[in-house]
Amino acid sequence: MEWLLLLASSLGPTYGGVITQDLSWRLIFRFVLPIGLIAWLIGLSFIEQKSSPSKIPFAWKQFISLILALLSITVAVNNAGIYGWTSIKFYGFLLIAVILLIVFIKLSTNSRQALISISIFKKWEFVCPLLIYFLIQFIQLSLTFLLPNYAQLILKKGVTISGIMLLCGSLISAILQPLTGRMLDSFSVKIPLVIGAFFLITSTISFTIFQRYLSVFLIAALYVIYMIGFSFVFNNSLTYALQKLPLKLISDGNAVFNTLQQYAGSLGTSVASALLANGIGTDGKQSNYTGSRHIFILNFISCAIVVILIFSIQRKKNKYN
């Protein structure tokens, strides 16, 4: 069902663009509210607890330290967009986040009821696909933030066109997700990941090299290429990582993936917003162009790391097999 989440997040710019262009931005929330209520009623009616829940004490200290650490990173990035990347308000909150993460690890290590078992991070065949999963989600959400803004700020297109521009990539990805999952079942993990790596790096390097020539059509085409690669890598990295965990740790691994999926999207949007904000100045279009270029370069570097990690999985796999 991950492909439905992907489709929903990618359709957001299209939906928001159409509503904002033709109606009112307030209707974005008014249309979504009834859908949320319907989903809530369906959940109450059809989702059942198959087994009796076990009563164990909740690890509040670990939970609070982890939440505050993630929140501090987000605040640090937001402060970078306002005060700059050299500001003490950026590094200060980043330092707080590091301290809180250390506290979380200490609490988890010494607790009989760990919120998340730290032992899963000792397995490279889990950590490596987790990093891949995080980075491509980070890139994807930064693109869905940047590209509509690029179309509006630099190409001077309307919000409807800017949103629809991403629609084709979203639909293609939704179609490909089940098919690429079958490839993992039928072949080794190497085939879908390497194919995906080719499309991912092609898209991100093309955005960087051909930024000066970007048009609505070229943006849409390059986004399609990225989403094809995304389809080959995203769910398959999750499946592969969970397959490498013992049965008793799968719930911990799944919790980590779900958390980082949401956080990667939030962080990707925050970083892209900060870089774009730092590029905006009195010279208008050129400043927006510069801020956008920094995002494209960051996405390319992140994608290059993804490619290295993908081949690292294969080296480790071959070594131990």
N, C-alpha and C positions, 0 to 999 in steps of 0.2 A: 504493500500500500504506500510505500515511500514515493512512488511516482505521482500519486495523487497530491501529496504534500508539495512536491516539486511543481506540479502544474498549477496548484493554487497560488503559490508564492510568485510564480512567474506571470500569472494572469493578472496579478495585482496592478501593475502599471497600466495595462490595457483598460481594466475596469475603472481605475481612478482617472485615467485620461478622458475616457468617454463621459463619465459623470461630471467631471470638472469643466469640460469644454461646453457641454450642452445644457447642464443643469446647475446644481450648486454643490460645492465641496461638502456641505453638511449632509447631503443625501448619501454620501459614501457610508457614513455610520448608520443612518436610518435604514438603509437597505440591508446592511449586514446584521443589525440587531435581531430582526425576526428569524433570520437563518440560524443565528446562535441559539435562540430560544427553541426552535424546532429541533436542532441537534441535541439540545439538553433533554428535551422530552423523549426523543427517540432513545437516547442513552439510558434514561431511567426505565423505559419500558422494555427494552430488549437485552441490555447487558446484564448478565447474571454472574454472581460469584460462585464459581464451580466448586471451590474448596473452602473450607473454613479458614478465615485469616488467623495467623498466629500472632499472639500478643507478645511483642517484644518492646523494650523501651526505645524510644526514638532518640537518635544521636543529635540532640539539639545543638550542642557546642560545635560539632563538626559541620552541621548544616549551616549554621550562622557564619562560621569562619569562611566556608566555601562561597556562600552567597556574597558576603562582603568583599571577598577577594575578587570575584568576577565583576562585581559592581565597581570596585575601585579601578579596575583596568578600563572599564567603559568610561568612567568619569575622567580618567587620565587622558584618554584619546579625545574626548569632547573638549577638555581644557586645551589640548594641543591645537584644536581647530580655532579656539578663541584667542589664546595667549601665545601660541607658537610651540614648536617641538622642543625648544630650549628652555621653556618656562619651568620654574620650580613647581608650579601647579600641575604640570605633566609628570615630572620625575618624582615629585612627592607622593602622588597617588599611586604611581607605579611601584614605588618602594613599599608603600603600605600593602599593596596587593601581594608582593613577594613575601612579606612577613606573614600575612594572613594565610598564604598557601603553605608556608612552612609550619604554621600552627596547625592547619588542617591535617597535614601529613603526620605530624607528631601525635595528634589526637587519634587519628585513624590507626596508626601503628600500635598504640598502647591500649586500644579499646577492644573489648570482647565482642562488641556489637558495632562494627565499623559501618559507617554510612555507605562507603564504597571500599571494597577490598583493594588495598594498594598493591597486592601481589600481581594483579593483572597487568600492571605497568612494568613488570619485570620481564614480560614476554615480548620480544621484539616483533614477532609475527602478529601480535595484537597492536602494539604501539605504532608500528609502521603504517598499516592501513588506516588506523585512527587518525594519524597526521594527514594522510592523503585525503581522507573524508573531510576533515576540518578545513583544509586549505582550499579544496575545490568548491566547498560550500561558501567559504569566505570570498573567493573570487566571484562566484555566481551572484551573490547578493550585492557585492560592490558594483558589478556590472549592471544589475537591474536598477540600482540607484543612479549610477553615473550616466548610462546611455540615454535615458529619457531627458535628463538634465542637459546633456551635451547637445541633443537635438534641439532643445528649446533655447539654451543660452548661446550656443555658437552657430547652429544651423538655422535658428530662428523659425522653427516649426511649431505648430500648435501642440497642445497637450494630448489631443486625440491621436495624432500621427505618432507622437513620441511614445505613447503607450502601445499602440498597435504594432509598432516596429519590432517588438519582442515576441509577438504572438506566435509567429511561425516556429521560432526556436522552441518555445514551450510545448507546442503541439507535437513537434517531431520527437522531442525528448519523451513525452508521455507515451508515444507509440513505441519507441525503442526500448524503454525500460524493461518490459517483460521479455522481449527478445534477447536483450543482452544478458539478462539473468539466466536464460536457458543456456547461453554459451558457457557460463560458469558451471552449470550442471553437466554439460556434455563434454567439455574440454577442461584443461587446467586453467587456473586463474591467470596464467601468463597471457593468453590470447586476448581476452577482453580488456585487460589493463593496458597492454602495450598498444592495442588499437586506439583505446581512449586517449592515451598519452600523446599519440601523434596528432589527433584532432585538437586536444587542449593546447599544446604548444604552438600549433599552427595558428590557432585563433588569437592567442594572447600576443604572440610576436607580430602578427599582422596588424593588430590594433596599434601596437607601438610604432611599427615602421611606417604604416600608411595613414597615420592620424591626420596628416595634412590633407589627405584626399577623401576623408570620410564623408559619405552621404548617407541618407536614410537607407537606401538600398544596400550599400556596402556594410553599414552597421548591422542591418538585419541579417545579411549573409554571414558575416563573421560570428554573429551571435548564434546562428544556426550551427556553425561548425563547432563552437564551444559546447553547445548543448548536446551535440552528438557525442563528443568526447566525454562529457559529463555523464551521459547515459551509460556508457561502457564502464565507467569507473566507480560512480557514486555508490549504488546499492551493492555492487560486487565487492567493494572494499569492506563494507559492513558485514556481508555474509562471510567472507573469507576470514575476517578477524574473529568473529564469534565462533567459527568452526575450530579455531585454534585454542579455545578455552575449554577447560573441563566443565562438565554439566553444571556443577554447583556454582560456577562463577559467571555463567552466561547472563544471569539477571543483572549482575554488576556491570558486565561489559555493555549490555544493552542500555542500561541507565546512562553510562558514560557517553555512548554514541548519541542518544537522544538529547542529552544536555548540551553536548558540543555542537550538535546540528543547529539548535536554536541560537546558541551563543556565537557560533561562527557567522551566522547571518547578521546578528546584531552588531558584532565587532566589524564585519566587513562594511556594513553601512556607515558605522561611526568613523572608521578610518577613511573611507572614501569622502565622507562629508568634511572631515578635518582637512584632508589634502586639497579638496576643492575650495574650501573656505580660505586656506592659506594662499591660494593662487589668485583670489579675487582682490582687485585693487582699483585704482583710479583709471587704469587703461582698459577696463571693460573686457572686450572679447579676448584680447591677448592673454590677460590674466586667467580667465576661465580656461583658455586653451592650455596654459602652463599647468594649472592645477589638475586638469584632466590627464595631461601627459604623465604627471607623477603617479597617478592612479594606474594608468596603463603599464607603466614600467614596474610598479610594485606587483601588479597582477602577473606580469611575465616572469618576474623573479620567483614569485610564489609557485607558479606553474612549473618552472624549471626545477624547483625543489621537489614538486610532486613527481616529475619524471625520474629524478634521481632515486626517490623513495620507491617507486614502482620497480625499477631495476634492482634496487637493494633487496626487495622482497624475493626476487628471483635468485639472487646470489645466495641468500640465506637458505632458501628452499633447496637449491641444488647442493649446497654444502652439507646439509643435514640429511638429505635424502640419498 
